[in-house]
Amino acid sequence: MIWLTLLLTVIITTAIVYGAGWIRRHRETHPELYKNRGVIGFIVWLILQY
């Protein structure tokens, strides 16, 4: 059970780090999306796209 918790922790940490890097790159290529949105607003917008 401990290994499962560790595995989930690693996956979540990797997802957060990768997601932050992706948002940073996306912000550079699509600056107009970020003019009146924070990171939370962007995440909500991204979820609504799917």
Backbone atoms as SQL, in Angstrom:
CREATE TABLE atoms (id INTEGER PRIMARY KEY, chain TEXT, resi INTEGER, resn TEXT, atom TEXT, x REAL, y REAL, z REAL);
INSERT INTO atoms VALUES
  (1, 'A', 1, 'MET', 'N', 0.831, -1.206, 0.000),
  (2, 'A', 1, 'MET', 'CA', 0.000, 0.000, 0.000),
  (3, 'A', 1, 'MET', 'C', 0.869, 1.261, 0.000),
  (4, 'A', 2, 'ILE', 'N', 2.020, 1.181, 0.677),
  (5, 'A', 2, 'ILE', 'CA', 2.907, 2.346, 0.723),
  (6, 'A', 2, 'ILE', 'C', 3.430, 2.665, -0.677),
  (7, 'A', 3, 'TRP', 'N', 3.758, 1.629, -1.441),
  (8, 'A', 3, 'TRP', 'CA', 4.296, 1.888, -2.786),
  (9, 'A', 3, 'TRP', 'C', 3.255, 2.556, -3.671),
  (10, 'A', 4, 'LEU', 'N', 1.984, 2.228, -3.448),
  (11, 'A', 4, 'LEU', 'CA', 0.917, 2.862, -4.229),
  (12, 'A', 4, 'LEU', 'C', 0.840, 4.356, -3.918),
  (13, 'A', 5, 'THR', 'N', 0.951, 4.689, -2.638),
  (14, 'A', 5, 'THR', 'CA', 0.937, 6.095, -2.230),
  (15, 'A', 5, 'THR', 'C', 2.129, 6.837, -2.828),
  (16, 'A', 6, 'LEU', 'N', 3.298, 6.197, -2.785),
  (17, 'A', 6, 'LEU', 'CA', 4.492, 6.823, -3.352),
  (18, 'A', 6, 'LEU', 'C', 4.337, 7.022, -4.857),
  (19, 'A', 7, 'LEU', 'N', 3.782, 6.014, -5.521),
  (20, 'A', 7, 'LEU', 'CA', 3.591, 6.109, -6.962),
  (21, 'A', 7, 'LEU', 'C', 2.658, 7.261, -7.312),
  (22, 'A', 8, 'LEU', 'N', 1.550, 7.372, -6.575),
  (23, 'A', 8, 'LEU', 'CA', 0.609, 8.470, -6.815),
  (24, 'A', 8, 'LEU', 'C', 1.269, 9.819, -6.565),
  (25, 'A', 9, 'THR', 'N', 2.073, 9.907, -5.514),
  (26, 'A', 9, 'THR', 'CA', 2.766, 11.159, -5.203),
  (27, 'A', 9, 'THR', 'C', 3.695, 11.557, -6.343),
  (28, 'A', 10, 'VAL', 'N', 4.444, 10.587, -6.866),
  (29, 'A', 10, 'VAL', 'CA', 5.366, 10.867, -7.968),
  (30, 'A', 10, 'VAL', 'C', 4.598, 11.311, -9.209),
  (31, 'A', 11, 'ILE', 'N', 3.500, 10.622, -9.512),
  (32, 'A', 11, 'ILE', 'CA', 2.709, 10.970, -10.694),
  (33, 'A', 11, 'ILE', 'C', 2.138, 12.377, -10.574),
  (34, 'A', 12, 'ILE', 'N', 1.582, 12.693, -9.400),
  (35, 'A', 12, 'ILE', 'CA', 0.981, 14.012, -9.193),
  (36, 'A', 12, 'ILE', 'C', 2.044, 15.107, -9.276),
  (37, 'A', 13, 'THR', 'N', 3.201, 14.864, -8.646),
  (38, 'A', 13, 'THR', 'CA', 4.278, 15.851, -8.682),
  (39, 'A', 13, 'THR', 'C', 4.748, 16.087, -10.113),
  (40, 'A', 14, 'THR', 'N', 4.925, 14.990, -10.861),
  (41, 'A', 14, 'THR', 'CA', 5.350, 15.103, -12.256),
  (42, 'A', 14, 'THR', 'C', 4.326, 15.875, -13.070),
  (43, 'A', 15, 'ALA', 'N', 3.044, 15.586, -12.839),
  (44, 'A', 15, 'ALA', 'CA', 1.981, 16.269, -13.577),
  (45, 'A', 15, 'ALA', 'C', 1.983, 17.765, -13.286),
  (46, 'A', 16, 'ILE', 'N', 2.194, 18.125, -12.016),
  (47, 'A', 16, 'ILE', 'CA', 2.214, 19.544, -11.646),
  (48, 'A', 16, 'ILE', 'C', 3.398, 20.255, -12.297),
  (49, 'A', 17, 'VAL', 'N', 4.580, 19.618, -12.224),
  (50, 'A', 17, 'VAL', 'CA', 5.779, 20.228, -12.803),
  (51, 'A', 17, 'VAL', 'C', 5.634, 20.358, -14.315),
  (52, 'A', 18, 'TYR', 'N', 5.169, 19.274, -14.964),
  (53, 'A', 18, 'TYR', 'CA', 5.008, 19.303, -16.416),
  (54, 'A', 18, 'TYR', 'C', 3.940, 20.316, -16.818),
  (55, 'A', 19, 'GLY', 'N', 2.848, 20.344, -16.070),
  (56, 'A', 19, 'GLY', 'CA', 1.758, 21.276, -16.358),
  (57, 'A', 19, 'GLY', 'C', 2.211, 22.721, -16.235),
  (58, 'A', 20, 'ALA', 'N', 3.009, 23.013, -15.207),
  (59, 'A', 20, 'ALA', 'CA', 3.503, 24.375, -15.022),
  (60, 'A', 20, 'ALA', 'C', 4.410, 24.772, -16.179),
  (61, 'A', 21, 'GLY', 'N', 5.263, 23.854, -16.605),
  (62, 'A', 21, 'GLY', 'CA', 6.140, 24.127, -17.737),
  (63, 'A', 21, 'GLY', 'C', 5.360, 24.334, -19.021),
  (64, 'A', 22, 'TRP', 'N', 4.302, 23.519, -19.205),
  (65, 'A', 22, 'TRP', 'CA', 3.477, 23.646, -20.407),
  (66, 'A', 22, 'TRP', 'C', 2.751, 24.981, -20.424),
  (67, 'A', 23, 'ILE', 'N', 2.219, 25.382, -19.256),
  (68, 'A', 23, 'ILE', 'CA', 1.522, 26.668, -19.164),
  (69, 'A', 23, 'ILE', 'C', 2.485, 27.810, -19.463),
  (70, 'A', 24, 'ARG', 'N', 3.717, 27.686, -18.958),
  (71, 'A', 24, 'ARG', 'CA', 4.698, 28.746, -19.194),
  (72, 'A', 24, 'ARG', 'C', 4.988, 28.875, -20.690),
  (73, 'A', 25, 'ARG', 'N', 5.175, 27.742, -21.383),
  (74, 'A', 25, 'ARG', 'CA', 5.420, 27.784, -22.827),
  (75, 'A', 25, 'ARG', 'C', 4.192, 28.290, -23.569),
  (76, 'A', 26, 'HIS', 'N', 3.020, 27.831, -23.152),
  (77, 'A', 26, 'HIS', 'CA', 1.782, 28.222, -23.823),
  (78, 'A', 26, 'HIS', 'C', 1.538, 29.716, -23.653),
  (79, 'A', 27, 'ARG', 'N', 1.907, 30.256, -22.497),
  (80, 'A', 27, 'ARG', 'CA', 1.736, 31.688, -22.244),
  (81, 'A', 27, 'ARG', 'C', 2.589, 32.502, -23.213),
  (82, 'A', 28, 'GLU', 'N', 3.764, 31.985, -23.554),
  (83, 'A', 28, 'GLU', 'CA', 4.637, 32.713, -24.476),
  (84, 'A', 28, 'GLU', 'C', 4.094, 32.676, -25.897),
  (85, 'A', 29, 'THR', 'N', 3.441, 31.569, -26.270),
  (86, 'A', 29, 'THR', 'CA', 2.955, 31.444, -27.641),
  (87, 'A', 29, 'THR', 'C', 1.551, 32.012, -27.816),
  (88, 'A', 30, 'HIS', 'N', 0.772, 32.113, -26.713),
  (89, 'A', 30, 'HIS', 'CA', -0.598, 32.638, -26.792),
  (90, 'A', 30, 'HIS', 'C', -0.825, 33.695, -25.710),
  (91, 'A', 31, 'PRO', 'N', -0.101, 34.819, -25.771),
  (92, 'A', 31, 'PRO', 'CA', -0.198, 35.807, -24.686),
  (93, 'A', 31, 'PRO', 'C', -1.584, 36.416, -24.554),
  (94, 'A', 32, 'GLU', 'N', -2.374, 36.429, -25.642),
  (95, 'A', 32, 'GLU', 'CA', -3.694, 37.055, -25.567),
  (96, 'A', 32, 'GLU', 'C', -4.633, 36.306, -24.640),
  (97, 'A', 33, 'LEU', 'N', -4.355, 35.009, -24.407),
  (98, 'A', 33, 'LEU', 'CA', -5.215, 34.236, -23.509),
  (99, 'A', 33, 'LEU', 'C', -5.013, 34.638, -22.054),
  (100, 'A', 34, 'TYR', 'N', -3.881, 35.294, -21.774),
  (101, 'A', 34, 'TYR', 'CA', -3.525, 35.541, -20.377),
  (102, 'A', 34, 'TYR', 'C', -3.725, 36.987, -19.958),
  (103, 'A', 35, 'LYS', 'N', -4.200, 37.823, -20.861),
  (104, 'A', 35, 'LYS', 'CA', -4.286, 39.242, -20.526),
  (105, 'A', 35, 'LYS', 'C', -5.243, 39.490, -19.372),
  (106, 'A', 36, 'ASN', 'N', -6.408, 38.828, -19.387),
  (107, 'A', 36, 'ASN', 'CA', -7.385, 39.085, -18.330),
  (108, 'A', 36, 'ASN', 'C', -7.734, 37.806, -17.572),
  (109, 'A', 37, 'ARG', 'N', -6.810, 36.838, -17.568),
  (110, 'A', 37, 'ARG', 'CA', -7.032, 35.598, -16.828),
  (111, 'A', 37, 'ARG', 'C', -5.813, 35.288, -15.985),
  (112, 'A', 38, 'GLY', 'N', -6.062, 34.777, -14.797),
  (113, 'A', 38, 'GLY', 'CA', -4.977, 34.238, -13.996),
  (114, 'A', 38, 'GLY', 'C', -4.758, 32.789, -14.391),
  (115, 'A', 39, 'VAL', 'N', -3.904, 32.116, -13.657),
  (116, 'A', 39, 'VAL', 'CA', -3.640, 30.706, -13.922),
  (117, 'A', 39, 'VAL', 'C', -4.900, 29.882, -13.669),
  (118, 'A', 40, 'ILE', 'N', -5.625, 30.192, -12.588),
  (119, 'A', 40, 'ILE', 'CA', -6.850, 29.458, -12.270),
  (120, 'A', 40, 'ILE', 'C', -7.872, 29.636, -13.387),
  (121, 'A', 41, 'GLY', 'N', -8.035, 30.870, -13.853),
  (122, 'A', 41, 'GLY', 'CA', -8.968, 31.131, -14.942),
  (123, 'A', 41, 'GLY', 'C', -8.586, 30.370, -16.197),
  (124, 'A', 42, 'PHE', 'N', -7.277, 30.267, -16.452),
  (125, 'A', 42, 'PHE', 'CA', -6.822, 29.536, -17.627),
  (126, 'A', 42, 'PHE', 'C', -7.120, 28.052, -17.496),
  (127, 'A', 43, 'ILE', 'N', -6.908, 27.499, -16.290),
  (128, 'A', 43, 'ILE', 'CA', -7.184, 26.079, -16.072),
  (129, 'A', 43, 'ILE', 'C', -8.668, 25.797, -16.282),
  (130, 'A', 44, 'VAL', 'N', -9.517, 26.672, -15.745),
  (131, 'A', 44, 'VAL', 'CA', -10.966, 26.510, -15.948),
  (132, 'A', 44, 'VAL', 'C', -11.296, 26.582, -17.435),
  (133, 'A', 45, 'TRP', 'N', -10.697, 27.540, -18.139),
  (134, 'A', 45, 'TRP', 'CA', -10.924, 27.683, -19.577),
  (135, 'A', 45, 'TRP', 'C', -10.476, 26.428, -20.317),
  (136, 'A', 46, 'LEU', 'N', -9.317, 25.881, -19.911),
  (137, 'A', 46, 'LEU', 'CA', -8.777, 24.689, -20.558),
  (138, 'A', 46, 'LEU', 'C', -9.711, 23.504, -20.362),
  (139, 'A', 47, 'ILE', 'N', -10.238, 23.344, -19.134),
  (140, 'A', 47, 'ILE', 'CA', -11.172, 22.252, -18.853),
  (141, 'A', 47, 'ILE', 'C', -12.424, 22.402, -19.716),
  (142, 'A', 48, 'LEU', 'N', -12.911, 23.626, -19.860),
  (143, 'A', 48, 'LEU', 'CA', -14.128, 23.859, -20.637),
  (144, 'A', 48, 'LEU', 'C', -13.927, 23.581, -22.124),
  (145, 'A', 49, 'GLN', 'N', -12.682, 23.585, -22.589),
  (146, 'A', 49, 'GLN', 'CA', -12.421, 23.272, -23.991),
  (147, 'A', 49, 'GLN', 'C', -12.717, 21.811, -24.295),
  (148, 'A', 50, 'TYR', 'N', -12.609, 20.941, -23.301),
  (149, 'A', 50, 'TYR', 'CA', -12.863, 19.503, -23.476),
  (150, 'A', 50, 'TYR', 'C', -14.231, 19.174, -22.931);
